[in-house]
Amino acid sequence: MTHDAEPWPTEIRLAKDKSVLHVSFDDGQMFDLVAEYLRVNSPSAEVQGHGPDQRKTIAGKRDITISDLEQIGNYAVKIRFADGHDTGLFSWSYLYELGETYQARWPMYLEELKAKGLARD
């Protein structure tokens, strides 16, 4: 994929309380991505496993914050979370996808927690 084929970030800003990552793209889309949502959807192997059947449901992250952001080349950002997790690289396209699919993903996550007897706290 090239820059011409996908939306490109024009701004990435962390809220003062470090609970929301604001991302704007050159196609006009803007997303406010809550730290909890980013943490439970981390692209890391720790969360995603090495295949769809190995994906883990991450609980207890309601109050998680983002400790630091580090740009990785021209394609991604490494997000360090307050719980020490920092192994997922969030590509620009993945951040865009998370923003676009929030309305579908979030309720599915809440249902997963409930089905597994887990909680956000």
ZALUMSE-9382 format. One record per residue (C-alpha): residue in one letter; z, x, y. Coordinates in steps of 0.001 Angstrom, whole numbers, always signed. Layout:
BEGIN
r->A&w->Z&u->X&v->Y
...
REM end
This chain:
BEGIN
r->M&w->+0&u->+0&v->+0
r->T&w->-772&u->+1245&v->+3445
r->H&w->+673&u->+474&v->+6843
r->D&w->-2391&u->-1669&v->+7613
r->A&w->-1832&u->-3861&v->+4542
r->E&w->+1789&u->-4836&v->+5125
r->P&w->+4092&u->-5710&v->+8004
r->W&w->+5668&u->-2703&v->+9659
r->P&w->+9175&u->-2665&v->+11176
r->T&w->+9324&u->-2475&v->+14949
r->E&w->+13126&u->-2583&v->+15179
r->I&w->+16010&u->-2068&v->+12784
r->R&w->+19399&u->-2647&v->+14360
r->L&w->+22873&u->-2939&v->+12899
r->A&w->+25183&u->-5541&v->+14442
r->K&w->+28287&u->-4162&v->+16165
r->D&w->+30533&u->-5535&v->+13402
r->K&w->+28229&u->-3891&v->+10816
r->S&w->+27853&u->-7128&v->+8855
r->V&w->+24218&u->-7930&v->+9724
r->L&w->+21039&u->-5857&v->+9756
r->H&w->+18483&u->-7189&v->+12231
r->V&w->+14901&u->-6279&v->+11311
r->S&w->+11808&u->-7122&v->+13354
r->F&w->+8251&u->-6614&v->+12128
r->D&w->+4922&u->-6130&v->+13875
r->D&w->+3664&u->-9519&v->+12668
r->G&w->+6368&u->-11245&v->+14716
r->Q&w->+8765&u->-11974&v->+11847
r->M&w->+12437&u->-11257&v->+12492
r->F&w->+15204&u->-11378&v->+9918
r->D&w->+18977&u->-11166&v->+10181
r->L&w->+20000&u->-9829&v->+6787
r->V&w->+23703&u->-10143&v->+6030
r->A&w->+25276&u->-7062&v->+4424
r->E&w->+26485&u->-9081&v->+1420
r->Y&w->+22940&u->-10321&v->+751
r->L&w->+21565&u->-6785&v->+982
r->R&w->+24318&u->-5351&v->-1234
r->V&w->+23872&u->-7883&v->-4052
r->N&w->+20080&u->-7415&v->-3917
r->S&w->+20126&u->-3631&v->-3710
r->P&w->+16983&u->-2150&v->-5258
r->S&w->+19139&u->+440&v->-7057
r->A&w->+19159&u->+812&v->-10832
r->E&w->+22906&u->+87&v->-10668
r->V&w->+22089&u->-3477&v->-9565
r->Q&w->+18558&u->-4050&v->-10858
r->G&w->+18921&u->-2168&v->-14132
r->H&w->+15764&u->-765&v->-15683
r->G&w->+14162&u->-4147&v->-16284
r->P&w->+14611&u->-7826&v->-15367
r->D&w->+16899&u->-8471&v->-18353
r->Q&w->+19288&u->-5718&v->-17187
r->R&w->+19846&u->-7041&v->-13647
r->K&w->+23543&u->-7263&v->-12781
r->T&w->+25281&u->-10005&v->-10826
r->I&w->+27404&u->-8319&v->-8171
r->A&w->+30526&u->-10255&v->-7166
r->G&w->+33270&u->-9783&v->-4580
r->K&w->+31120&u->-8626&v->-1664
r->R&w->+31652&u->-11445&v->+878
r->D&w->+33229&u->-9104&v->+3452
r->I&w->+31147&u->-5987&v->+2758
r->T&w->+29848&u->-4074&v->+5760
r->I&w->+27230&u->-1406&v->+6271
r->S&w->+28648&u->+2064&v->+6948
r->D&w->+25431&u->+3880&v->+7777
r->L&w->+21655&u->+3712&v->+7835
r->E&w->+19359&u->+6630&v->+7086
r->Q&w->+15602&u->+6439&v->+7483
r->I&w->+13787&u->+7858&v->+4481
r->G&w->+10361&u->+9141&v->+5504
r->N&w->+8126&u->+6450&v->+6925
r->Y&w->+8661&u->+3946&v->+4146
r->A&w->+12331&u->+3044&v->+3652
r->V&w->+15916&u->+3020&v->+4788
r->K&w->+18948&u->+4065&v->+2772
r->I&w->+21836&u->+1705&v->+3395
r->R&w->+25349&u->+2980&v->+2823
r->F&w->+27783&u->+145&v->+2213
r->A&w->+31527&u->+234&v->+2868
r->D&w->+32214&u->+152&v->-890
r->G&w->+30399&u->+3492&v->-1286
r->H&w->+27181&u->+2091&v->-2760
r->D&w->+24189&u->+3984&v->-1361
r->T&w->+21713&u->+4538&v->-4174
r->G&w->+19115&u->+1902&v->-3304
r->L&w->+16199&u->+2683&v->-1023
r->F&w->+15151&u->-427&v->+873
r->S&w->+11425&u->-86&v->+1540
r->W&w->+9989&u->-1876&v->+4561
r->S&w->+8154&u->-4260&v->+2227
r->Y&w->+11339&u->-4998&v->+259
r->L&w->+13291&u->-5761&v->+3459
r->Y&w->+10463&u->-8089&v->+4492
r->E&w->+10492&u->-9742&v->+1065
r->L&w->+14270&u->-10214&v->+1230
r->G&w->+13885&u->-11878&v->+4607
r->E&w->+11063&u->-14135&v->+3502
r->T&w->+12723&u->-15192&v->+248
r->Y&w->+16300&u->-15640&v->+1510
r->Q&w->+16175&u->-19459&v->+1301
r->A&w->+15322&u->-19243&v->-2414
r->R&w->+17318&u->-16157&v->-3402
r->W&w->+20689&u->-16978&v->-1851
r->P&w->+21281&u->-20319&v->-3662
r->M&w->+20181&u->-18680&v->-6941
r->Y&w->+22745&u->-15918&v->-6389
r->L&w->+25502&u->-18460&v->-5707
r->E&w->+24543&u->-20341&v->-8884
r->E&w->+24595&u->-17085&v->-10892
r->L&w->+28110&u->-16359&v->-9661
r->K&w->+29277&u->-19850&v->-10571
r->A&w->+27646&u->-19761&v->-14012
r->K&w->+29337&u->-16437&v->-14780
r->G&w->+32731&u->-17447&v->-13410
r->L&w->+32493&u->-14895&v->-10604
r->A&w->+33328&u->-15225&v->-6904
r->R&w->+32139&u->-13812&v->-3608
r->D&w->+35701&u->-12742&v->-2712
REM end
